[in-house]
Amino acid sequence: MPQFNLVGSPDPFLHVSMQRGDKIYCESNAMVMMESNLELKGKLQGGVVQSFLRRFANDESLFQQHIEAVHGDGDCLLSPTLDGDMQILDVGEVQYTLSDGAFVAATDSVEIKVKMQGLGGAIFGQTGGFLVMHTSGHGQVVVSGYGTLFEIEVEPNKDVIIDNGHVVCWDSKLSYNISVSTSKSSGLLGNLVSSVTSGEGLILRFTGKGKVVVCSRNRGNFLQWISSKLGSGNSN
């Protein structure tokens, strides 16, 4: 089985040690270096439909990178698109749901599929739902987030509320609702007003028992900040 290790900080490489016959797949353009015993190919992971769903959900390439130790043992280095931390997760007894752009790499024995859920119900009915990726199988998956990653343990009767832009992945057994406010009783109009005045944006309320991985920085907010500075011509 391929061995995943994180090397360096604060923006680590994903170092992968592979034996002959081992296979992994990773996000497009993740490969930084690989030894000559390995071969790199682009494939439609999960078929045409799943590839187009990933493209729509994450603005990724239709083709993912597949690395196989064809000619013998070898190592490779992978890196996510954005600056930030990574985390290696064991998949099997626990399966995970990944936010948009969180996926970095996985062993060949892990399958990741995009699931479509109702956006309208998520925002207005607070019932949860958007395009997310679900793991299945047994092995390991590597996720990344902008900034530093941190694990939060959700316990029964102790809901956890997290800004949507900081959620990287979560235990698929957890239940979650999407809302525009942390308030439970303000109604749609009140929640919208609260969201605007507090700057909350969309939040996720997790219930049950399981782990949520969060990142310290919000990629969307950072990109908006960069865009505002470029648009105003302000260099400060």
C-alpha positions in Angstrom: 0.0 0.0 0.0 1.4 3.5 -0.8 2.7 5.4 2.2 1.6 9.0 2.6 3.7 11.4 4.7 3.7 15.2 5.1 7.1 16.8 4.7 8.0 20.4 5.7 6.0 23.3 7.1 4.1 25.5 7.1 3.2 24.5 3.5 4.1 20.8 3.4 4.7 18.5 0.5 2.8 15.2 0.3 5.6 12.6 0.1 4.4 9.3 -1.3 6.5 6.1 -1.1 5.3 3.4 -3.6 6.1 -0.2 -4.2 5.8 -2.0 -7.6 2.1 -2.3 -8.5 0.9 0.5 -6.1 -1.5 3.1 -7.6 -2.7 6.5 -6.4 -4.6 9.3 -8.0 -4.5 13.0 -7.2 -5.9 16.3 -8.3 -4.8 17.7 -11.7 -1.4 19.3 -11.6 -0.6 18.1 -8.1 2.5 16.2 -9.1 5.7 18.1 -8.3 8.3 15.3 -8.7 8.4 11.6 -9.3 11.1 9.0 -9.8 11.5 7.2 -13.1 10.0 3.9 -11.9 6.6 5.6 -11.7 4.3 6.5 -14.6 1.8 9.4 -14.7 -1.4 9.3 -16.7 -4.5 11.4 -17.0 -7.8 9.5 -16.5 -11.5 10.2 -16.1 -11.8 9.1 -12.5 -15.2 7.4 -11.9 -16.3 7.8 -15.5 -17.6 10.7 -17.7 -20.5 11.7 -15.5 -18.5 11.9 -12.2 -15.7 13.7 -14.0 -18.1 16.4 -15.3 -19.7 16.7 -11.8 -16.3 17.3 -10.3 -15.6 19.9 -13.0 -18.9 21.7 -12.2 -18.4 21.4 -8.4 -14.8 22.3 -8.1 -13.7 23.9 -11.4 -11.2 21.0 -11.7 -9.8 19.5 -14.8 -11.9 16.6 -16.2 -8.8 14.4 -16.0 -7.2 13.5 -12.7 -3.6 12.4 -12.4 -3.0 8.7 -11.8 0.5 7.6 -10.7 1.5 3.9 -10.8 4.7 2.1 -9.7 5.1 0.3 -13.0 8.8 -0.4 -13.2 9.6 -0.9 -9.5 9.6 1.0 -6.2 9.6 4.8 -6.3 8.7 8.1 -4.6 6.8 11.2 -5.6 6.0 14.6 -4.2 2.6 16.2 -4.5 1.3 19.6 -3.7 -2.1 21.2 -3.6 -3.0 24.2 -5.7 -3.3 26.8 -2.9 -1.0 27.6 0.0 -2.0 25.8 3.2 -1.9 22.7 5.3 -2.8 19.1 4.4 -4.1 16.1 6.5 -4.0 12.4 5.9 -7.2 10.6 6.7 -7.9 6.9 7.1 -10.9 5.8 5.2 -12.9 2.6 5.9 -14.6 2.5 9.3 -15.1 6.2 8.9 -16.0 7.8 5.5 -15.7 11.5 4.8 -17.6 14.2 3.0 -15.2 16.7 1.3 -15.8 20.4 0.6 -15.1 21.9 -2.8 -11.4 21.9 -3.6 -10.4 19.9 -0.5 -9.2 16.7 -2.3 -5.5 16.3 -2.9 -4.9 12.5 -3.4 -6.1 9.1 -2.5 -5.0 5.5 -2.6 -6.5 3.5 -5.5 -8.7 1.5 -3.1 -10.6 4.7 -2.2 -13.4 6.0 -4.4 -14.6 9.5 -4.3 -17.9 10.5 -5.9 -19.7 13.8 -6.3 -23.2 13.8 -4.8 -25.8 16.4 -5.9 -28.0 17.9 -3.2 -30.6 20.7 -3.2 -29.1 24.1 -3.1 -32.5 25.8 -2.7 -33.4 23.7 0.3 -29.9 24.4 1.7 -30.2 28.2 1.7 -33.9 28.8 2.2 -35.2 25.8 4.0 -32.0 25.3 6.1 -32.1 21.6 5.3 -28.6 21.2 4.1 -27.2 20.4 0.7 -24.8 21.4 -2.1 -22.4 19.6 -4.4 -20.0 17.6 -2.2 -17.7 14.6 -2.6 -18.1 11.4 -0.6 -15.4 8.8 0.0 -16.0 5.0 0.0 -13.8 1.9 0.2 -10.7 1.4 2.4 -7.4 3.2 2.3 -6.3 6.8 2.8 -7.4 10.2 1.4 -5.4 13.5 1.7 -7.2 16.8 2.0 -6.0 20.4 2.0 -7.2 23.7 3.3 -6.2 27.3 3.0 -4.1 28.1 6.1 -3.7 25.8 9.1 -5.9 22.7 9.6 -7.6 21.8 12.9 -9.8 18.9 14.0 -13.0 19.5 15.9 -14.9 16.6 17.6 -18.6 16.9 17.5 -20.5 15.3 20.4 -24.2 14.4 20.8 -26.2 17.3 22.1 -23.3 19.7 21.5 -23.9 21.2 18.0 -20.9 22.9 16.4 -21.4 25.9 14.1 -18.7 26.6 11.5 -18.4 29.2 8.8 -19.0 27.4 5.4 -15.7 28.9 4.0 -13.6 27.2 6.7 -15.0 23.7 6.4 -12.6 21.2 4.8 -14.2 17.8 5.4 -16.3 15.9 7.9 -17.4 12.5 9.1 -20.2 11.4 6.8 -22.2 10.1 9.8 -22.6 13.7 11.0 -25.9 15.5 10.2 -25.6 19.1 9.0 -27.8 22.1 8.1 -26.8 25.1 6.1 -28.1 28.5 7.2 -27.4 32.2 6.7 -27.5 32.8 10.5 -26.5 31.2 13.8 -30.0 32.0 15.1 -32.5 29.2 15.2 -35.7 31.3 15.5 -35.3 34.6 13.5 -37.1 33.4 10.4 -35.8 33.8 6.8 -35.9 37.6 6.7 -34.4 38.0 10.2 -31.6 35.5 9.3 -30.8 37.4 6.1 -30.6 40.7 8.0 -28.4 39.1 10.7 -26.1 37.6 8.0 -25.6 41.0 6.4 -25.0 42.9 9.6 -22.8 40.3 11.2 -20.8 39.3 8.1 -21.5 35.7 8.9 -22.4 34.5 5.4 -23.3 30.8 5.1 -22.7 28.6 8.2 -22.9 24.9 8.7 -24.5 23.4 11.9 -23.2 19.9 12.6 -24.9 17.4 14.9 -24.2 13.9 16.0 -20.8 12.3 16.8 -17.8 12.6 14.5 -14.9 14.7 13.3 -14.8 18.0 11.3 -11.6 19.3 9.8 -11.5 23.1 9.4 -8.9 25.5 8.0 -7.9 28.8 9.5 -8.4 31.0 6.4 -11.4 31.5 4.0 -10.3 31.1 0.4 -13.3 32.9 -1.0 -12.8 35.9 1.3 -9.1 36.1 0.4 -9.9 36.0 -3.3 -12.5 38.8 -2.9 -9.9 40.9 -1.0 -7.4 40.4 -3.7 -9.9 41.3 -6.4 -10.9 44.4 -4.5 -7.3 45.6 -4.2 -6.6 44.9 -7.9 -9.8 46.7 -8.9 -9.1 49.8 -6.8 -5.5 50.0 -7.8 -4.5 50.3 -4.1 -1.1 48.8 -3.4 -1.4 49.1 0.4 
